[in-house]
Amino acid sequence: MAARAVVLAALLAAPSAQQRRRVGPRRGERGPRLGETARLGETLSKECAAGTIYAPTPDWEGLRCVEAGTVDPSSMAPVNAIAPHTRTPARHAAAYLSFSPWRGRSRSQEWLLVDFLGMTIPHKLYCNAAYNFQVESHAIRTRQCAMFRQFRRLGDGEFQSLWPVVSEEYFEYADVLSSVADYPGGRPYVFVELGSGYGHWTLTAHRALVQRTGPVADHVYVLVDVLDSLAPTIGRLARLNGLQHYHYHVGFVAPNDTMTPFMLGRADDNMRIYGQDWGVGRAVNESAGRQPITMHALFRRYNLPPVVDMVDLDVQNAEYALLDDATVDLFTAAVKRVHIGTHLANTAELTPPIIRRFQTRGWTLVWNFDHGHRVPTPYGPVKFGDGVLSFVNPRLAGA
């Protein structure tokens, strides 16, 4: 029943055939007045009036015309995606307030989506079915995808983005933005993404870094995934987003050099599932995705600097084996922040040992949310598809 409800919600959010046919106003229709809101799926005029621009409503479910320069995203309270009337803190998480949401011209007629930080990505990659049917946990994505469809009907225009609604990825964005806000300069900013897919979080970090330090920001990025056929897609995204250099490693991050049957099964499953989800097809060389690499070996191979600003880890159930004492020791010596996606059904049993492993080495627990159901957070209830576990390392504060 729950699955049917999710599908129904996705269908209700999609435009009807009649709505898709309507592009711009009918003859005699007026455009929107200043401050007038059209809910997604309705038709607006081709353009806002002179001196006004498009902006989403705070819940990202409507589009309105506002006077240019009058929207102050930093003064807006966060909106909870599944309980919009929930009382939330007066402001977004502190990391968001160190940056500004993107403002610019939408690019929907090129089939490109520009997200709230200015990351540019092909719409089919961002709005893929794996996320679009998770309308509660992935409301940040699904509502931006609905906004994209609105601009496809309207034609592109000047758009003032806002900070996103509170849902699962809100907390991962907060961690990534915190890692950039805490970056002191004077050395490369270093970001490592394990289970990277197309590199969503690397690109997010890069957009924030460019906003903070400029387009020639010194950086080192390492992306790791099992699927070699992602490489051309990552390359295109790098060019779209002005990312000059990065390392993409094809392999399976593991606690040692031996692949267990479980790990081999995960590697094969991930190559099959994500080749389809990302639309890149099967791996060209499947044996490459089955090659193990430890975190120590990864750091050595890519000659990572002494300080790594963040490791983002989404390795589809392999996190519990990977985060052994040796790996956490390495992180304690070199990494400022770690964000972990958790997956297995018995996370209530499996995450406490990971938490103890980090906390006994002096790490501070930032977020700890279980997966698979609605969980209370400081910003109201959130449905988590993957669990969230994150830590910050006080020993490297200011490094």
Secondary structure, 3 states (H helix, E strand, C coil): CHHHHHHHHHHHHCCCHHHHHCCCCCCCCCCCCCCCEEECCCCCCCCCCCCEEEEECCCCCEEEEEECCCCCHHHCCCCECCCCCCCCCCCCCCCHHHCCCCEEECCHHHCEEECCCCCEEEHHHHCCHHHHCCCCCCHHHHHHHHHHHHHHHHCCCEEECCCCCECHHHHHHHHHHHHHHCCCCCCCEEEEEECCCCCHHHHHHHHHHHHHHCCCCCEEEEEEECCHHHHHHHHHHHHHCCCCCCEEEECEECCCCCCCHHHHHHHHHHHHHHHHHCCCCCCCCHHHHCCEECHHHHHHHCCCCCCECEEEECCCCCHHHHCCHHHHHHHHHHECEEEEEECCCCHHHHHHHHHHHHHCCCCEEEEEECCCCEEEECCEEEECCCEEEEEECHHHCCC
